[in-house]
Amino acid sequence: MKIHIPAFKAMARCNEHMNHGPIDLDLGPDIVPIVRCKDCIWRGREECAMFYRCECGEQHTWETDNDFCSYGERKEPDNEVSEP
């Protein structure tokens, strides 16, 4: 995965120390793309890391569609999870 950061030129004289030319970063092959909650197979299930039960006994999740966690797995036809 590669990231390109365009050149930056500060508008204020006091920020000139932040000026730089274009930067290309190669993060290497070990970088794994994140899986957002809206695309995760665990969303809304007890196995979800964002799932919790409050003292009222109801089930909730902390996430919104744009959140993500380190346990996320993308929904795909060959990656289906059967209901318990």
N, C-alpha and C positions, 0 to 999 in steps of 0.2 A: 504494500500500500504506500502510495506517495502523496505527500501534501505539498501544495504550492502556496507560498505566502508572497503576495505582491509587494513591490517596493513601497516604502513608507517615508513620507517627508512631513515633518511636524509643521503645523501652522504657526505655533508660538515659538519664539526664540528660546524660552526656558525649557522647551521639550526637544530641542535639536539633538540631544544625546540619544534620542530614540530613532533617529533617521537610519534607514538601512536600504539596501538594494533588494532585489527579489531573492527569495530563499526557497530552495527545493529540499524537502526532507524525505528520505527513504526510511520508512519505519520497519522495513524487513518483512519476511514472510510469516512471522509468528503472530502478527496482529489479527485478531478475530473481530469481525464486524459485530456490533451489538444487536440484540433483538429487542425491539420496543414491545411494551406490554400488549399493544393492540394486535401484534403478530405472534404472540407467544401461545404455545399449546397449554401452558399451565394457568393462564389467566382465569380467575374466578374459581379456582379449585383449591382445596386444602393444601395441595402440594406446592402451591405458589408461595414464594418467599415473601410476597407482599400481602399475604392473607393473614387475617387475625379474627378472633372472636372477641367481641367486647363484653363487658360485664352484664349487658342486657340480654346476652345469649345470641345476638344476631351475628351473621357473618359479614365481614367487610374486607376490602382491600385498600391499601394505601395508594395504589397507583392511579395514574391517569393514562390516557392513550399514549402519551409521549415518554412516560417513564421507562426504565429498564433496570435489570438486575443481573447479577453474574450467573443466575440459574436459567436464564431465558433460553428457550428452544423454539425455533421458528416453526409455524404451522406449515406442514407440507404433506402431500398425500402419502408418502412413504414414511412419515414421521408421526402417524396418528397415535393417540393414546386412548385405549379402551376405558370405558366407564367402569368404576369399581362395583 
